[in-house]
């Protein structure tokens, strides 16, 4: 049984040339997105460092509160 290709055309060389021109703009878009991703990674790294600092400080305060509560229980 023959395969029906109604409405399907092989791209002509002229349409291939047009697509080739789009490659540059597509590459530009990809590079722009790539640089934005790198910027986002840098932002996430800074946020992560700040959160680690906050977490460390919170843990130190929590440990101090626990020690103080333990001392209060020992005295009572």
Phi, psi and omega in degrees: 000129181290149179275129181275124178240040181297129178080358180262126179236146173284135181299137178281167180296328179295317180289330176295321179296321179296317179297323178298323177293329179287339182300321181296313180293326178294319178295322177298317179296317180298316180294323178296314178297318180300315180293325176295321178297318178298319177297318180296321178298317178298318179297315179298324178295319178294318178298317180299317179297319178295318180296322177296320178297315179297316181298316179300314180296319179295319180295319179297317178294319179297315179299320179295318178297319179297317180296319179295318179296322179294318178298318179298320179292322181293324181288321183285000000 
